């Protein structure tokens, strides 16, 4: 299974080769809105997330 981040990287590469965003997103099966998504986590939530990930990987 390919992650959304991997798909976004592929989209960036293909757009750099001159293909349109619409066509590239169709090819890699990624919705165009996912290209523009930005996480809206607050600073406190980001710190908590990092802390929990650190604990989980110990």
mmCIF file of the N, C-alpha and C atoms, coordinates in Angstrom:
data_MODEL
# 
_entry.id   MODEL 
# 
loop_
_atom_site.group_PDB 
_atom_site.id 
_atom_site.type_symbol 
_atom_site.label_atom_id 
_atom_site.label_alt_id 
_atom_site.label_comp_id 
_atom_site.label_asym_id 
_atom_site.label_entity_id 
_atom_site.label_seq_id 
_atom_site.pdbx_PDB_ins_code 
_atom_site.Cartn_x 
_atom_site.Cartn_y 
_atom_site.Cartn_z 
_atom_site.occupancy 
_atom_site.B_iso_or_equiv 
_atom_site.pdbx_formal_charge 
_atom_site.auth_seq_id 
_atom_site.auth_comp_id 
_atom_site.auth_asym_id 
_atom_site.auth_atom_id 
_atom_site.pdbx_PDB_model_num 
ATOM 1   N N  . UNK A 1 1  ? 0.842  -1.180 0.000   1.00 0.00 ? 1  UNK A N  1 
ATOM 2   C CA . UNK A 1 1  ? 0.000  0.000  0.000   1.00 0.00 ? 1  UNK A CA 1 
ATOM 3   C C  . UNK A 1 1  ? 0.887  1.245  0.000   1.00 0.00 ? 1  UNK A C  1 
ATOM 4   N N  . UNK A 1 2  ? 0.537  2.203  -0.777  1.00 0.00 ? 2  UNK A N  1 
ATOM 5   C CA . UNK A 1 2  ? 1.316  3.428  -0.902  1.00 0.00 ? 2  UNK A CA 1 
ATOM 6   C C  . UNK A 1 2  ? 0.683  4.507  -0.024  1.00 0.00 ? 2  UNK A C  1 
ATOM 7   N N  . UNK A 1 3  ? 1.514  5.199  0.758   1.00 0.00 ? 3  UNK A N  1 
ATOM 8   C CA . UNK A 1 3  ? 1.005  6.235  1.650   1.00 0.00 ? 3  UNK A CA 1 
ATOM 9   C C  . UNK A 1 3  ? 0.675  7.508  0.879   1.00 0.00 ? 3  UNK A C  1 
ATOM 10  N N  . UNK A 1 4  ? -0.103 8.349  1.512   1.00 0.00 ? 4  UNK A N  1 
ATOM 11  C CA . UNK A 1 4  ? -0.474 9.621  0.907   1.00 0.00 ? 4  UNK A CA 1 
ATOM 12  C C  . UNK A 1 4  ? 0.759  10.490 0.656   1.00 0.00 ? 4  UNK A C  1 
ATOM 13  N N  . UNK A 1 5  ? 1.729  10.426 1.567   1.00 0.00 ? 5  UNK A N  1 
ATOM 14  C CA . UNK A 1 5  ? 2.954  11.210 1.405   1.00 0.00 ? 5  UNK A CA 1 
ATOM 15  C C  . UNK A 1 5  ? 3.743  10.742 0.190   1.00 0.00 ? 5  UNK A C  1 
ATOM 16  N N  . UNK A 1 6  ? 3.777  9.434  -0.042  1.00 0.00 ? 6  UNK A N  1 
ATOM 17  C CA . UNK A 1 6  ? 4.468  8.906  -1.214  1.00 0.00 ? 6  UNK A CA 1 
ATOM 18  C C  . UNK A 1 6  ? 3.762  9.332  -2.498  1.00 0.00 ? 6  UNK A C  1 
ATOM 19  N N  . UNK A 1 7  ? 2.434  9.333  -2.446  1.00 0.00 ? 7  UNK A N  1 
ATOM 20  C CA . UNK A 1 7  ? 1.666  9.773  -3.613  1.00 0.00 ? 7  UNK A CA 1 
ATOM 21  C C  . UNK A 1 7  ? 1.935  11.249 -3.893  1.00 0.00 ? 7  UNK A C  1 
ATOM 22  N N  . UNK A 1 8  ? 1.988  12.067 -2.842  1.00 0.00 ? 8  UNK A N  1 
ATOM 23  C CA . UNK A 1 8  ? 2.252  13.487 -3.021  1.00 0.00 ? 8  UNK A CA 1 
ATOM 24  C C  . UNK A 1 8  ? 3.631  13.723 -3.605  1.00 0.00 ? 8  UNK A C  1 
ATOM 25  N N  . UNK A 1 9  ? 4.603  12.931 -3.191  1.00 0.00 ? 9  UNK A N  1 
ATOM 26  C CA . UNK A 1 9  ? 5.955  13.051 -3.744  1.00 0.00 ? 9  UNK A CA 1 
ATOM 27  C C  . UNK A 1 9  ? 5.940  12.703 -5.228  1.00 0.00 ? 9  UNK A C  1 
ATOM 28  N N  . UNK A 1 10 ? 5.209  11.655 -5.585  1.00 0.00 ? 10 UNK A N  1 
ATOM 29  C CA . UNK A 1 10 ? 5.107  11.261 -6.992  1.00 0.00 ? 10 UNK A CA 1 
ATOM 30  C C  . UNK A 1 10 ? 4.421  12.353 -7.813  1.00 0.00 ? 10 UNK A C  1 
ATOM 31  N N  . UNK A 1 11 ? 3.398  12.955 -7.234  1.00 0.00 ? 11 UNK A N  1 
ATOM 32  C CA . UNK A 1 11 ? 2.697  14.044 -7.918  1.00 0.00 ? 11 UNK A CA 1 
ATOM 33  C C  . UNK A 1 11 ? 3.650  15.197 -8.182  1.00 0.00 ? 11 UNK A C  1 
ATOM 34  N N  . UNK A 1 12 ? 4.440  15.556 -7.177  1.00 0.00 ? 12 UNK A N  1 
ATOM 35  C CA . UNK A 1 12 ? 5.408  16.642 -7.342  1.00 0.00 ? 12 UNK A CA 1 
ATOM 36  C C  . UNK A 1 12 ? 6.397  16.364 -8.459  1.00 0.00 ? 12 UNK A C  1 
ATOM 37  N N  . UNK A 1 13 ? 6.892  15.133 -8.525  1.00 0.00 ? 13 UNK A N  1 
ATOM 38  C CA . UNK A 1 13 ? 7.844  14.762 -9.575  1.00 0.00 ? 13 UNK A CA 1 
ATOM 39  C C  . UNK A 1 13 ? 7.205  14.855 -10.958 1.00 0.00 ? 13 UNK A C  1 
ATOM 40  N N  . UNK A 1 14 ? 5.987  14.333 -11.076 1.00 0.00 ? 14 UNK A N  1 
ATOM 41  C CA . UNK A 1 14 ? 5.319  14.326 -12.386 1.00 0.00 ? 14 UNK A CA 1 
ATOM 42  C C  . UNK A 1 14 ? 4.917  15.727 -12.829 1.00 0.00 ? 14 UNK A C  1 
ATOM 43  N N  . UNK A 1 15 ? 4.499  16.552 -11.881 1.00 0.00 ? 15 UNK A N  1 
ATOM 44  C CA . UNK A 1 15 ? 4.167  17.949 -12.224 1.00 0.00 ? 15 UNK A CA 1 
ATOM 45  C C  . UNK A 1 15 ? 5.428  18.662 -12.703 1.00 0.00 ? 15 UNK A C  1 
ATOM 46  N N  . UNK A 1 16 ? 6.557  18.345 -12.078 1.00 0.00 ? 16 UNK A N  1 
ATOM 47  C CA . UNK A 1 16 ? 7.830  18.922 -12.485 1.00 0.00 ? 16 UNK A CA 1 
ATOM 48  C C  . UNK A 1 16 ? 8.221  18.539 -13.905 1.00 0.00 ? 16 UNK A C  1 
ATOM 49  N N  . UNK A 1 17 ? 7.667  17.447 -14.396 1.00 0.00 ? 17 UNK A N  1 
ATOM 50  C CA . UNK A 1 17 ? 7.943  17.008 -15.761 1.00 0.00 ? 17 UNK A CA 1 
ATOM 51  C C  . UNK A 1 17 ? 6.969  17.612 -16.763 1.00 0.00 ? 17 UNK A C  1 
ATOM 52  N N  . UNK A 1 18 ? 6.063  18.460 -16.277 1.00 0.00 ? 18 UNK A N  1 
ATOM 53  C CA . UNK A 1 18 ? 5.198  19.199 -17.185 1.00 0.00 ? 18 UNK A CA 1 
ATOM 54  C C  . UNK A 1 18 ? 3.764  18.712 -17.296 1.00 0.00 ? 18 UNK A C  1 
ATOM 55  N N  . UNK A 1 19 ? 3.376  17.710 -16.521 1.00 0.00 ? 19 UNK A N  1 
ATOM 56  C CA . UNK A 1 19 ? 1.992  17.234 -16.568 1.00 0.00 ? 19 UNK A CA 1 
ATOM 57  C C  . UNK A 1 19 ? 1.110  18.119 -15.692 1.00 0.00 ? 19 UNK A C  1 
ATOM 58  N N  . UNK A 1 20 ? -0.173 18.154 -15.989 1.00 0.00 ? 20 UNK A N  1 
ATOM 59  C CA . UNK A 1 20 ? -1.097 18.968 -15.197 1.00 0.00 ? 20 UNK A CA 1 
ATOM 60  C C  . UNK A 1 20 ? -1.402 18.291 -13.867 1.00 0.00 ? 20 UNK A C  1 
ATOM 61  N N  . UNK A 1 21 ? -1.750 19.101 -12.861 1.00 0.00 ? 21 UNK A N  1 
ATOM 62  C CA . UNK A 1 21 ? -2.082 18.564 -11.543 1.00 0.00 ? 21 UNK A CA 1 
ATOM 63  C C  . UNK A 1 21 ? -3.270 17.619 -11.633 1.00 0.00 ? 21 UNK A C  1 
ATOM 64  N N  . UNK A 1 22 ? -4.253 17.994 -12.411 1.00 0.00 ? 22 UNK A N  1 
ATOM 65  C CA . UNK A 1 22 ? -5.455 17.169 -12.542 1.00 0.00 ? 22 UNK A CA 1 
ATOM 66  C C  . UNK A 1 22 ? -5.119 15.790 -13.098 1.00 0.00 ? 22 UNK A C  1 
ATOM 67  N N  . UNK A 1 23 ? -4.336 15.734 -14.153 1.00 0.00 ? 23 UNK A N  1 
ATOM 68  C CA . UNK A 1 23 ? -3.992 14.469 -14.795 1.00 0.00 ? 23 UNK A CA 1 
ATOM 69  C C  . UNK A 1 23 ? -3.114 13.621 -13.881 1.00 0.00 ? 23 UNK A C  1 
ATOM 70  N N  . UNK A 1 24 ? -2.153 14.250 -13.240 1.00 0.00 ? 24 UNK A N  1 
ATOM 71  C CA . UNK A 1 24 ? -1.246 13.523 -12.352 1.00 0.00 ? 24 UNK A CA 1 
ATOM 72  C C  . UNK A 1 24 ? -2.014 12.921 -11.175 1.00 0.00 ? 24 UNK A C  1 
ATOM 73  N N  . UNK A 1 25 ? -2.905 13.696 -10.581 1.00 0.00 ? 25 UNK A N  1 
ATOM 74  C CA . UNK A 1 25 ? -3.685 13.194 -9.453  1.00 0.00 ? 25 UNK A CA 1 
ATOM 75  C C  . UNK A 1 25 ? -4.547 12.006 -9.885  1.00 0.00 ? 25 UNK A C  1 
ATOM 76  N N  . UNK A 1 26 ? -5.077 12.082 -11.069 1.00 0.00 ? 26 UNK A N  1 
ATOM 77  C CA . UNK A 1 26 ? -5.862 10.974 -11.603 1.00 0.00 ? 26 UNK A CA 1 
ATOM 78  C C  . UNK A 1 26 ? -4.982 9.724  -11.769 1.00 0.00 ? 26 UNK A C  1 
ATOM 79  N N  . UNK A 1 27 ? -3.768 9.910  -12.268 1.00 0.00 ? 27 UNK A N  1 
ATOM 80  C CA . UNK A 1 27 ? -2.865 8.788  -12.498 1.00 0.00 ? 27 UNK A CA 1 
ATOM 81  C C  . UNK A 1 27 ? -2.442 8.084  -11.213 1.00 0.00 ? 27 UNK A C  1 
ATOM 82  N N  . UNK A 1 28 ? -2.168 8.859  -10.164 1.00 0.00 ? 28 UNK A N  1 
ATOM 83  C CA . UNK A 1 28 ? -1.710 8.264  -8.907  1.00 0.00 ? 28 UNK A CA 1 
ATOM 84  C C  . UNK A 1 28 ? -2.846 8.034  -7.916  1.00 0.00 ? 28 UNK A C  1 
ATOM 85  N N  . UNK A 1 29 ? -4.069 8.292  -8.352  1.00 0.00 ? 29 UNK A N  1 
ATOM 86  C CA . UNK A 1 29 ? -5.271 8.091  -7.542  1.00 0.00 ? 29 UNK A CA 1 
ATOM 87  C C  . UNK A 1 29 ? -5.214 8.876  -6.240  1.00 0.00 ? 29 UNK A C  1 
ATOM 88  N N  . UNK A 1 30 ? -4.961 10.170 -6.377  1.00 0.00 ? 30 UNK A N  1 
ATOM 89  C CA . UNK A 1 30 ? -4.900 11.082 -5.243  1.00 0.00 ? 30 UNK A CA 1 
ATOM 90  C C  . UNK A 1 30 ? -5.872 12.221 -5.514  1.00 0.00 ? 30 UNK A C  1 
ATOM 91  N N  . UNK A 1 31 ? -6.718 12.527 -4.551  1.00 0.00 ? 31 UNK A N  1 
ATOM 92  C CA . UNK A 1 31 ? -7.632 13.647 -4.731  1.00 0.00 ? 31 UNK A CA 1 
ATOM 93  C C  . UNK A 1 31 ? -6.843 14.951 -4.689  1.00 0.00 ? 31 UNK A C  1 
ATOM 94  N N  . UNK A 1 32 ? -7.214 15.884 -5.557  1.00 0.00 ? 32 UNK A N  1 
ATOM 95  C CA . UNK A 1 32 ? -6.466 17.146 -5.627  1.00 0.00 ? 32 UNK A CA 1 
ATOM 96  C C  . UNK A 1 32 ? -6.494 17.911 -4.320  1.00 0.00 ? 32 UNK A C  1 
ATOM 97  N N  . UNK A 1 33 ? -7.567 17.787 -3.564  1.00 0.00 ? 33 UNK A N  1 
ATOM 98  C CA . UNK A 1 33 ? -7.636 18.509 -2.291  1.00 0.00 ? 33 UNK A CA 1 
ATOM 99  C C  . UNK A 1 33 ? -6.560 18.038 -1.315  1.00 0.00 ? 33 UNK A C  1 
ATOM 100 N N  . UNK A 1 34 ? -6.092 16.794 -1.483  1.00 0.00 ? 34 UNK A N  1 
ATOM 101 C CA . UNK A 1 34 ? -5.037 16.290 -0.611  1.00 0.00 ? 34 UNK A CA 1 
ATOM 102 C C  . UNK A 1 34 ? -3.706 16.995 -0.858  1.00 0.00 ? 34 UNK A C  1 
ATOM 103 N N  . UNK A 1 35 ? -3.525 17.570 -2.035  1.00 0.00 ? 35 UNK A N  1 
ATOM 104 C CA . UNK A 1 35 ? -2.294 18.310 -2.329  1.00 0.00 ? 35 UNK A CA 1 
ATOM 105 C C  . UNK A 1 35 ? -2.179 19.565 -1.476  1.00 0.00 ? 35 UNK A C  1 
ATOM 106 N N  . UNK A 1 36 ? -3.312 20.132 -1.120  1.00 0.00 ? 36 UNK A N  1 
ATOM 107 C CA . UNK A 1 36 ? -3.332 21.415 -0.437  1.00 0.00 ? 36 UNK A CA 1 
ATOM 108 C C  . UNK A 1 36 ? -3.616 21.294 1.059   1.00 0.00 ? 36 UNK A C  1 
ATOM 109 N N  . UNK A 1 37 ? -3.801 20.071 1.536   1.00 0.00 ? 37 UNK A N  1 
ATOM 110 C CA . UNK A 1 37 ? -4.128 19.860 2.946   1.00 0.00 ? 37 UNK A CA 1 
ATOM 111 C C  . UNK A 1 37 ? -2.957 20.242 3.845   1.00 0.00 ? 37 UNK A C  1 
ATOM 112 N N  . UNK A 1 38 ? -3.257 20.986 4.887   1.00 0.00 ? 38 UNK A N  1 
ATOM 113 C CA . UNK A 1 38 ? -2.265 21.322 5.901   1.00 0.00 ? 38 UNK A CA 1 
ATOM 114 C C  . UNK A 1 38 ? -2.837 20.963 7.259   1.00 0.00 ? 38 UNK A C  1 
ATOM 115 N N  . UNK A 1 39 ? -2.048 20.281 8.058   1.00 0.00 ? 39 UNK A N  1 
ATOM 116 C CA . UNK A 1 39 ? -2.489 19.898 9.385   1.00 0.00 ? 39 UNK A CA 1 
ATOM 117 C C  . UNK A 1 39 ? -2.795 21.147 10.215  1.00 0.00 ? 39 UNK A C  1 
ATOM 118 N N  . UNK A 1 40 ? -3.837 21.076 11.017  1.00 0.00 ? 40 UNK A N  1 
ATOM 119 C CA . UNK A 1 40 ? -4.241 22.222 11.819  1.00 0.00 ? 40 UNK A CA 1 
ATOM 120 C C  . UNK A 1 40 ? -4.019 21.973 13.307  1.00 0.00 ? 40 UNK A C  1 
ATOM 121 N N  . UNK A 1 41 ? -3.030 21.137 13.620  1.00 0.00 ? 41 UNK A N  1 
ATOM 122 C CA . UNK A 1 41 ? -2.729 20.861 15.015  1.00 0.00 ? 41 UNK A CA 1 
ATOM 123 C C  . UNK A 1 41 ? -2.121 22.095 15.685  1.00 0.00 ? 41 UNK A C  1 
ATOM 124 N N  . UNK A 1 42 ? -2.558 22.358 16.888  1.00 0.00 ? 42 UNK A N  1 
ATOM 125 C CA . UNK A 1 42 ? -1.968 23.459 17.649  1.00 0.00 ? 42 UNK A CA 1 
ATOM 126 C C  . UNK A 1 42 ? -0.588 23.032 18.132  1.00 0.00 ? 42 UNK A C  1 
ATOM 127 N N  . UNK A 1 43 ? 0.181  23.971 18.598  1.00 0.00 ? 43 UNK A N  1 
ATOM 128 C CA . UNK A 1 43 ? 1.534  23.680 19.093  1.00 0.00 ? 43 UNK A CA 1 
ATOM 129 C C  . UNK A 1 43 ? 1.476  22.676 20.244  1.00 0.00 ? 43 UNK A C  1 
ATOM 130 N N  . UNK A 1 44 ? 0.517  22.848 21.129  1.00 0.00 ? 44 UNK A N  1 
ATOM 131 C CA . UNK A 1 44 ? 0.383  21.943 22.268  1.00 0.00 ? 44 UNK A CA 1 
ATOM 132 C C  . UNK A 1 44 ? 0.059  20.523 21.797  1.00 0.00 ? 44 UNK A C  1 
ATOM 133 N N  . UNK A 1 45 ? -0.837 20.396 20.832  1.00 0.00 ? 45 UNK A N  1 
ATOM 134 C CA . UNK A 1 45 ? -1.189 19.079 20.305  1.00 0.00 ? 45 UNK A CA 1 
ATOM 135 C C  . UNK A 1 45 ? -0.014 18.442 19.574  1.00 0.00 ? 45 UNK A C  1 
ATOM 136 N N  . UNK A 1 46 ? 0.782  19.240 18.889  1.00 0.00 ? 46 UNK A N  1 
ATOM 137 C CA . UNK A 1 46 ? 1.947  18.708 18.194  1.00 0.00 ? 46 UNK A CA 1 
ATOM 138 C C  . UNK A 1 46 ? 2.945  18.144 19.198  1.00 0.00 ? 46 UNK A C  1 
ATOM 139 N N  . UNK A 1 47 ? 3.161  18.866 20.284  1.00 0.00 ? 47 UNK A N  1 
ATOM 140 C CA . UNK A 1 47 ? 4.083  18.399 21.314  1.00 0.00 ? 47 UNK A CA 1 
ATOM 141 C C  . UNK A 1 47 ? 3.581  17.106 21.951  1.00 0.00 ? 47 UNK A C  1 
ATOM 142 N N  . UNK A 1 48 ? 2.284  17.044 22.197  1.00 0.00 ? 48 UNK A N  1 
ATOM 143 C CA . UNK A 1 48 ? 1.688  15.840 22.777  1.00 0.00 ? 48 UNK A CA 1 
ATOM 144 C C  . UNK A 1 48 ? 1.835  14.664 21.829  1.00 0.00 ? 48 UNK A C  1 
ATOM 145 N N  . UNK A 1 49 ? 1.610  14.888 20.548  1.00 0.00 ? 49 UNK A N  1 
ATOM 146 C CA . UNK A 1 49 ? 1.747  13.836 19.547  1.00 0.00 ? 49 UNK A CA 1 
ATOM 147 C C  . UNK A 1 49 ? 3.173  13.310 19.493  1.00 0.00 ? 49 UNK A C  1 
ATOM 148 N N  . UNK A 1 50 ? 4.139  14.205 19.498  1.00 0.00 ? 50 UNK A N  1 
ATOM 149 C CA . UNK A 1 50 ? 5.549  13.796 19.482  1.00 0.00 ? 50 UNK A CA 1 
ATOM 150 C C  . UNK A 1 50 ? 5.866  12.984 20.726  1.00 0.00 ? 50 UNK A C  1 
ATOM 151 N N  . UNK A 1 51 ? 5.403  13.441 21.876  1.00 0.00 ? 51 UNK A N  1 
ATOM 152 C CA . UNK A 1 51 ? 5.650  12.744 23.138  1.00 0.00 ? 51 UNK A CA 1 
ATOM 153 C C  . UNK A 1 51 ? 5.065  11.334 23.112  1.00 0.00 ? 51 UNK A C  1 
ATOM 154 N N  . UNK A 1 52 ? 3.828  11.203 22.646  1.00 0.00 ? 52 UNK A N  1 
ATOM 155 C CA . UNK A 1 52 ? 3.179  9.895  22.594  1.00 0.00 ? 52 UNK A CA 1 
ATOM 156 C C  . UNK A 1 52 ? 3.887  8.946  21.621  1.00 0.00 ? 52 UNK A C  1 
ATOM 157 N N  . UNK A 1 53 ? 4.370  9.470  20.511  1.00 0.00 ? 53 UNK A N  1 
ATOM 158 C CA . UNK A 1 53 ? 5.098  8.643  19.557  1.00 0.00 ? 53 UNK A CA 1 
ATOM 159 C C  . UNK A 1 53 ? 6.415  8.161  20.168  1.00 0.00 ? 53 UNK A C  1 
ATOM 160 N N  . UNK A 1 54 ? 7.076  9.033  20.917  1.00 0.00 ? 54 UNK A N  1 
ATOM 161 C CA . UNK A 1 54 ? 8.324  8.645  21.579  1.00 0.00 ? 54 UNK A CA 1 
ATOM 162 C C  . UNK A 1 54 ? 8.078  7.513  22.560  1.00 0.00 ? 54 UNK A C  1 
ATOM 163 N N  . UNK A 1 55 ? 7.020  7.622  23.322  1.00 0.00 ? 55 UNK A N  1 
ATOM 164 C CA . UNK A 1 55 ? 6.671  6.580  24.306  1.00 0.00 ? 55 UNK A CA 1 
ATOM 165 C C  . UNK A 1 55 ? 6.340  5.277  23.577  1.00 0.00 ? 55 UNK A C  1 
ATOM 166 N N  . UNK A 1 56 ? 5.607  5.379  22.493  1.00 0.00 ? 56 UNK A N  1 
ATOM 167 C CA . UNK A 1 56 ? 5.165  4.187  21.773  1.00 0.00 ? 56 UNK A CA 1 
ATOM 168 C C  . UNK A 1 56 ? 6.325  3.409  21.168  1.00 0.00 ? 56 UNK A C  1 
ATOM 169 N N  . UNK A 1 57 ? 7.387  4.088  20.777  1.00 0.00 ? 57 UNK A N  1 
ATOM 170 C CA . UNK A 1 57 ? 8.505  3.434  20.115  1.00 0.00 ? 57 UNK A CA 1 
ATOM 171 C C  . UNK A 1 57 ? 9.611  3.010  21.068  1.00 0.00 ? 57 UNK A C  1 
ATOM 172 N N  . UNK A 1 58 ? 9.388  3.108  22.370  1.00 0.00 ? 58 UNK A N  1 
ATOM 173 C CA . UNK A 1 58 ? 10.409 2.695  23.340  1.00 0.00 ? 58 UNK A CA 1 
ATOM 174 C C  . UNK A 1 58 ? 10.378 1.207  23.564  1.00 0.00 ? 58 UNK A C  1 
# 
